Amino acid sequence: MSLSKMNNNLSGIHNYGYNCFINSILQCMKFSWSIISGIINEEEHRKDIEYLRMINSCNEDEIETDPTLKEHNIDISRIKKLNIYFHFKKLIIELCKNNTTVDPQELIMACKKDADERGLNDLFCGNQCDAEEFLTFLLDSLHEAKIYEYHIPLTYSVVTDDDDVHKKIIYNSEEKFK
């Protein structure tokens, strides 16, 4: 489906009386082409399905020790962020494809659970809150969910005290960048 067709509808988001600030951010994100194109990107979707399969193949005790999950930098913390991401993705796709009101409750509950565990209880307390705070929380969660570990080769594998300053600077710079 093309991006223009996805956003050419009159869908809305159900309001529970306390989530106007959330709905306004989600409506804005619906029209953010970079976000939508990332969500409907086939390669990203393939990775998302692969992550779901890996996570669902383990029980909770195996998550921290499973070598496949470790290889993909997936731990309990990242799974919580992926939970937010998958609910966000589902909601945005529904919002873009349907001409009806969509329900944000699953996304809100996933965000609330993570926020409560991080001590951000005020963000989802049932009161009107700041849209910017929610946007920051959501973008941070999405970033942490979708961040990939890149293996950057170092110019020098080891540096000793006897090496010249130029080599030490390059090594330290590359290590910090990594």
Buried (B, 14 or more C-beta within 10 A) or exposed (E): EEEEEBBEBEBBBEEBEBBBBBBBBBEEBBEEEEBBEBBBEEEBEEBBEEBEEBBEEBEEEEBEEBEEBEEBEBEEEBBBBBBBBBBBBBBBBBBBBEEEEBEBEBBBBBBBBBBEEBEBEEBBEEEEBEBEBBBEBBEEBBEBBBEEEEEEEBEEEEBEEEEEEEBBEBBEEBEEEE
